Amino acid sequence: MREVEKTLERIRDMQLEIDEMCEQMITLRERATNISQALTDMPKAKNSSASKTETSVLNLLLKCQQTQVKVDDYLYVRELIEADIMTFIKDRRKQTVLKSRYIYNYSWKRIAQMMRLSISQVQRHKNIALNVLEKIFENAI
């Protein structure tokens, strides 16, 4: 596998990680909300269990914020890569193939159906586009 393709595959894997992180954030926010509501409904008492619970809520919210930062960083990198694809690959079909596969994580079959091409035609577009990117990055080094 070519270096350019390996890099694009890593980007695609990052998308899967981001999807998992987004699901975690939803779960963390729900837990924090449920705990917060339970705390406000409880009578105030001077015990350490309430402060432990509040600390747990704060930890959940902190973890949620950290996850959001990772998601934002990934989205920024993804935008840069998408812009590079648009800049360096002039053919719209080749742009669509690369973005669909490596940014949106579509299967070859789905891309072929979407573009009304055969899978081999789609992969041919991919190979040509990767050759272009490879030459550009070789010259940049």
Disulfide bonds with the S-S distance in Angstrom:
none
